[in-house]
Amino acid sequence: MGQTADVSAIVWSAAVSLAAWLWLLLLQGWFWRTDVRLPASRDPDVWPEVCVVVPARDEAAVLPASLPSLLAQDYPGRAEIFLVDDGSTDGTARLARELAERLGGLPLTVGTPGEPPAGWTGKLWAVRHGMALARARGPEYLLLTDADIAHAPDSLRRLVAAARTGGFDIVSQMARLRVESLWERLVVPAFVYFFAQLYPFRRIAGPGSRTAAAAGGCVLLRAEAAERARIPDAVRHAVIDDVAVARAVKRSGGRVWLGLADGVDSVRPYPRLADLWRMVSRSAYAQLRHNPALLAGTVAGLAVVYLVPPVAVAAGAVAGNAPCALLGAAAWLVMAGTYVPMLRYYRQPLWLAPLLPVTAFLYLLMTVDSAVQHRRGRGAAWKGRTYARPETAAEEG
């Protein structure tokens, strides 16, 4: 009797999971499609001035693979790079100057803002300093890009043309992350897949849509829109700063576009599970606004949507319950099918698609660990700094 009741509960859970997947498939902004790329554009008659702002903290290991790509940008207008050394101890600033002297290309200025005051994250404090340096040049656009991002030679040209043609205040590309190690293959494509599920790219650019997000590795921002939205001061405490910037710009009346990248690549390696774990867990609980109720709901949702289907297949097979197995298999099939386009975008084998429940379980554990670390006062730790909750930072300020 007890075993029958257990299987019945799994049947109902599998039915809920299948319904959730059908809703995600059809009604969540076609999040699973990967054809949202830079929109069609035309070259402007006069190319506007652009300043590139690169916050960098202990990035000497990746700069030789990323900074040369910025220096070599084939941009028809005036462009200049401001690399802001955020308290590095590995010679980041010196290496940047050496690369610029040796390779030439776009002018490079290296600045140092000092330690961030209470209420500021180090990255946004560095961005503020870089934007202040750039303001003296009076650029129409700012390209905010991370120190581990390599750009194709025409990247800046294409970003500006897309922004001008579409009238966008933000044009952001989700950089293609490195996928070489076993753990990167298992975790990285899913990271982008989950992000697109939360922030469907098609909705972000839609007129009247409240959905807003950007990808911090590559954000072309209209300087006037940044001033209107008080960027970065308005989001100075944000750990997930890219989404916060996009929301602030959209709230102030700006238009935002986000899509997948061609020719914008992250060169930062995450060879071990521990590296990927830190990347996700440092901001996962911040994404949930440090709210225990949201954490509980997220864990329950991940379990029902991603973990119940394989459990239902196994339980149905063991108990000889065909409806249980079929409902679980149908939900699992839809899940795997929506993951296939992302695997193709990352040029990964399609046999990884049925393993998405395994990856989702890892993300569930990372999210719980993020909450535990925050409770212990070690949340949002990154490169030697630990950031308080926003309300705590505000009280300290």
Solvent accessible surface area in square Angstrom, and as a share of the most:
residue,aa,sasa,rsa
1,M,206,0.92
2,G,48,0.47
3,Q,121,0.54
4,T,93,0.54
5,A,58,0.45
6,D,88,0.46
7,V,14,0.08
8,S,49,0.32
9,A,60,0.46
10,I,39,0.20
11,V,30,0.17
12,W,180,0.63
13,S,38,0.24
14,A,0,0.00
15,A,35,0.27
16,V,85,0.49
17,S,0,0.00
18,L,31,0.15
19,A,60,0.46
20,A,28,0.22
21,W,0,0.00
22,L,77,0.38
23,W,125,0.44
24,L,19,0.10
25,L,45,0.23
26,L,100,0.50
27,L,105,0.52
28,Q,22,0.10
29,G,13,0.12
30,W,107,0.38
31,F,7,0.03
32,W,51,0.18
33,R,97,0.35
34,T,20,0.11
35,D,72,0.37
36,V,19,0.11
37,R,78,0.28
38,L,23,0.12
39,P,44,0.28
40,A,99,0.77
41,S,55,0.35
42,R,170,0.62
43,D,85,0.44
44,P,21,0.13
45,D,151,0.78
46,V,116,0.67
47,W,39,0.14
48,P,10,0.07
49,E,41,0.19
50,V,0,0.00
51,C,0,0.00
52,V,1,0.00
53,V,0,0.00
54,V,1,0.01
55,P,13,0.08
56,A,2,0.01
57,R,45,0.16
58,D,49,0.25
59,E,13,0.06
60,A,24,0.18
61,A,98,0.76
62,V,10,0.06
63,L,1,0.01
64,P,70,0.44
65,A,59,0.45
66,S,2,0.01
67,L,2,0.01
68,P,34,0.21
69,S,22,0.14
70,L,5,0.02
71,L,4,0.02
72,A,65,0.50
73,Q,13,0.06
74,D,80,0.41
75,Y,20,0.08
76,P,66,0.41
77,G,22,0.21
78,R,128,0.47
79,A,4,0.03
80,E,8,0.03
81,I,0,0.00
82,F,2,0.01
83,L,0,0.00
84,V,0,0.00
85,D,15,0.08
86,D,5,0.03
87,G,36,0.34
88,S,23,0.15
89,T,126,0.73
90,D,59,0.30
91,G,18,0.18
92,T,0,0.00
93,A,16,0.12
94,R,148,0.54
95,L,38,0.19
96,A,0,0.00
97,R,114,0.42
98,E,76,0.34
99,L,3,0.02
100,A,20,0.16
101,E,146,0.66
102,R,165,0.60
103,L,92,0.46
104,G,34,0.33
105,G,63,0.61
106,L,27,0.14
107,P,65,0.41
108,L,36,0.18
109,T,47,0.27
110,V,22,0.13
111,G,11,0.10
112,T,85,0.49
113,P,24,0.15
114,G,38,0.37
115,E,125,0.56
116,P,25,0.16
117,P,61,0.38
118,A,61,0.47
119,G,14,0.13
120,W,29,0.10
121,T,9,0.05
122,G,0,0.00
123,K,64,0.27
124,L,4,0.02
125,W,48,0.17
126,A,0,0.00
127,V,6,0.04
128,R,95,0.35
129,H,53,0.24
130,G,0,0.00
131,M,8,0.04
132,A,47,0.37
133,L,57,0.28
134,A,0,0.00
135,R,156,0.57
136,A,86,0.67
137,R,96,0.35
138,G,57,0.54
139,P,12,0.08
140,E,57,0.26
141,Y,1,0.00
142,L,8,0.04
143,L,1,0.01
144,L,18,0.09
145,T,1,0.00
146,D,36,0.19
147,A,4,0.03
148,D,14,0.07
149,I,7,0.03
150,A,19,0.15
151,H,9,0.04
152,A,30,0.23
153,P,86,0.54
154,D,56,0.29
155,S,6,0.04
156,L,1,0.00
157,R,65,0.24
158,R,85,0.31
159,L,0,0.00
160,V,0,0.00
161,A,3,0.03
162,A,2,0.01
163,A,1,0.01
164,R,90,0.33
165,T,43,0.25
166,G,25,0.24
167,G,34,0.33
168,F,14,0.06
169,D,16,0.08
170,I,0,0.00
171,V,0,0.00
172,S,0,0.00
173,Q,4,0.02
174,M,15,0.07
175,A,6,0.05
176,R,34,0.12
177,L,32,0.16
178,R,61,0.22
179,V,21,0.12
180,E,106,0.48
181,S,26,0.17
182,L,123,0.61
183,W,86,0.30
184,E,0,0.00
185,R,87,0.32
186,L,26,0.13
187,V,0,0.00
188,V,1,0.00
189,P,0,0.00
190,A,0,0.00
191,F,59,0.25
192,V,0,0.00
193,Y,2,0.01
194,F,27,0.11
195,F,28,0.12
196,A,2,0.02
197,Q,28,0.12
198,L,110,0.55
199,Y,16,0.06
200,P,2,0.01
201,F,10,0.04
202,R,84,0.31
203,R,87,0.32
204,I,0,0.00
205,A,29,0.22
206,G,22,0.21
207,P,141,0.89
208,G,84,0.80
209,S,30,0.19
210,R,228,0.83
211,T,33,0.19
212,A,5,0.04
213,A,0,0.00
214,A,0,0.00
215,A,7,0.05
216,G,13,0.12
217,G,11,0.10
218,C,0,0.00
219,V,5,0.03
220,L,1,0.01
221,L,0,0.00
222,R,44,0.16
223,A,27,0.21
224,E,118,0.53
225,A,0,0.00
226,A,2,0.02
227,E,140,0.63
228,R,109,0.40
229,A,10,0.07
230,R,149,0.55
231,I,9,0.04
232,P,3,0.02
233,D,48,0.25
234,A,33,0.26
235,V,8,0.05
236,R,93,0.34
237,H,65,0.29
238,A,15,0.12
239,V,31,0.18
240,I,41,0.21
241,D,19,0.10
242,D,29,0.15
243,V,4,0.02
244,A,18,0.14
245,V,10,0.05
246,A,0,0.00
247,R,102,0.37
248,A,7,0.05
249,V,0,0.00
250,K,40,0.17
251,R,181,0.66
252,S,35,0.23
253,G,63,0.61
254,G,6,0.06
255,R,113,0.41
256,V,2,0.01
257,W,15,0.05
258,L,1,0.00
259,G,0,0.00
260,L,1,0.01
261,A,0,0.00
262,D,55,0.28
263,G,27,0.26
264,V,1,0.00
265,D,53,0.28
266,S,8,0.05
267,V,40,0.23
268,R,40,0.15
269,P,61,0.38
270,Y,27,0.10
271,P,65,0.41
272,R,138,0.50
273,L,43,0.21
274,A,45,0.35
275,D,21,0.11
276,L,0,0.00
277,W,62,0.22
278,R,128,0.47
279,M,21,0.09
280,V,12,0.07
281,S,14,0.09
282,R,69,0.25
283,S,25,0.16
284,A,15,0.12
285,Y,4,0.02
286,A,19,0.15
287,Q,59,0.26
288,L,24,0.12
289,R,175,0.64
290,H,20,0.09
291,N,57,0.29
292,P,92,0.58
293,A,76,0.59
294,L,64,0.32
295,L,32,0.16
296,A,61,0.47
297,G,44,0.43
298,T,42,0.25
299,V,40,0.23
300,A,55,0.43
301,G,32,0.30
302,L,31,0.15
303,A,32,0.25
304,V,48,0.28
305,V,24,0.14
306,Y,5,0.02
307,L,38,0.19
308,V,24,0.14
309,P,0,0.00
310,P,31,0.19
311,V,79,0.46
312,A,0,0.00
313,V,40,0.23
314,A,56,0.44
315,A,21,0.16
316,G,2,0.02
317,A,77,0.60
318,V,128,0.73
319,A,44,0.34
320,G,66,0.64
321,N,44,0.22
322,A,60,0.47
323,P,79,0.49
324,C,0,0.00
325,A,23,0.18
326,L,123,0.61
327,L,48,0.24
328,G,0,0.00
329,A,44,0.34
330,A,37,0.29
331,A,0,0.00
332,W,72,0.25
333,L,134,0.66
334,V,28,0.16
335,M,0,0.00
336,A,13,0.10
337,G,40,0.39
338,T,2,0.01
339,Y,5,0.02
340,V,30,0.17
341,P,27,0.17
342,M,3,0.01
343,L,0,0.00
344,R,158,0.58
345,Y,14,0.05
346,Y,10,0.04
347,R,178,0.65
348,Q,17,0.08
349,P,47,0.30
350,L,76,0.38
351,W,157,0.55
352,L,9,0.04
353,A,4,0.03
354,P,61,0.38
355,L,66,0.33
356,L,1,0.00
357,P,8,0.05
358,V,76,0.44
359,T,2,0.01
360,A,1,0.01
361,F,92,0.38
362,L,22,0.11
363,Y,18,0.07
364,L,18,0.09
365,L,65,0.32
366,M,0,0.00
367,T,13,0.08
368,V,54,0.31
369,D,37,0.19
370,S,0,0.00
371,A,6,0.05
372,V,57,0.32
373,Q,40,0.18
374,H,20,0.09
375,R,183,0.67
376,R,153,0.56
377,G,54,0.52
378,R,130,0.47
379,G,4,0.04
380,A,4,0.03
381,A,48,0.37
382,W,78,0.27
383,K,57,0.24
384,G,83,0.80
385,R,28,0.10
386,T,75,0.44
387,Y,45,0.17
388,A,47,0.37
389,R,71,0.26
390,P,44,0.27
391,E,94,0.42
392,T,49,0.28
393,A,10,0.08
394,A,66,0.51
395,E,139,0.62
396,E,113,0.51
397,G,83,0.80
